[in-house]
Amino acid sequence: MSTGFTVIRDNTPDSAIPKGAVVAMGNFDGVHLGHRAVIGAALAMGRARGVPALAVTFEPHPRKFFSPNTPQFRLTDETNKLRLLAATGLAGAVVMTFDKARAGTTAQDFIHHDLIHRLGISGIAVGYDFHFGKGRVGSPSLLVSEAPRLGIEVDVQAHVDIEERPVSSSAIRMALAEGEISDATTMLGGPWFVTGEVIHGEKRGRDLGYPTANIRLDKQCGLKHGIYAVRVGLGSERIDGVASFGRRPTFDNGAPLLEVFLFDFKGDLYGKVLDVAFIGFIRDELKFDTIEALIRQMDDDSAKARAALAAAPGAFPKLGAIG
């Protein structure tokens, strides 16, 4: 196996899969502290055995398959999930396509065919509430009961609590929907972030003295509309800024758009891909009666954003390269 982070997919030849590895299994949306406990257990198991540790995850998210018409606010798309996993110390990830065939696979068949025969695992770590297989019959207790016969080690991680509240992807989504950036950051173990290509906008920001880099987020993004202190990744460069996410009620009430003003930055960003990490919530989105009032508020927002970013030096998600 290469020293980089390797992604194994359904069409990866069996000969290219490192046999005897241990795996951390889950959906890993957001790769939050609860997920990191499972990953940490797999890493420890791998070190003890002298074998690689891999993540096993599913795309698209099973909820998307079972409820295709229900809005799904994902904390991380597939690429960003893999970038976060690549920074944990795992040797790679097994991305299994979640389709009709996968949904119809029994838990026993999944264990024997996918985990034992194809991956050849020697151990597995899961969260206490992870279920798999047709009808979600597969459970941590099933893995534990099967382990002696299969000759594998099983580690089941309890939930991670912060101030007596369990960390979960749904709790993080709720925090982001309420603008509770600090809570989301604590549960994630680092700032929540989005990635997108800078597109052409209405160019209003230039006239206001605040030229912005505009990014269209996923339509299902449930982030609260408002103004945020952000730290932007442009390749390896980090640039502080202030961002608005919403419908621009002073102007057009259009489709939600992320508009980022980068402090002390000069350059053409059109077509560039930015990582935008949310460091602090400043205020709700508002409608202003005059452009002068809007500019005064933007000046105040920028000052508050600079203060929030100065109080969080270096805050940015730890991301790895995908091999």
Secondary structure by P-SEA (a helix, b strand, c coil): ccccbbbbcccccccccccbbbbbccccccccaaaaaaaaaaaaaaaaacbbbbbbbbcccccccccccccccccccaaaaaaaaaaccccbbbbbbbccccccccaaaaacccccccccccbbbbcccccccccccccaaaaaaacccccbbbbbbcccccccccccaaaaaaaaaacaaaaaaaaacccccccccccccccccccccbbbbcccccccccccbbbbbbbbbcccbbbbbbbbbccccccccccbbbbbbbcccccccccbbbbbbbccccccccccccaaaaaaaaaaaaaaaaaaaaaccccccbbbbcc
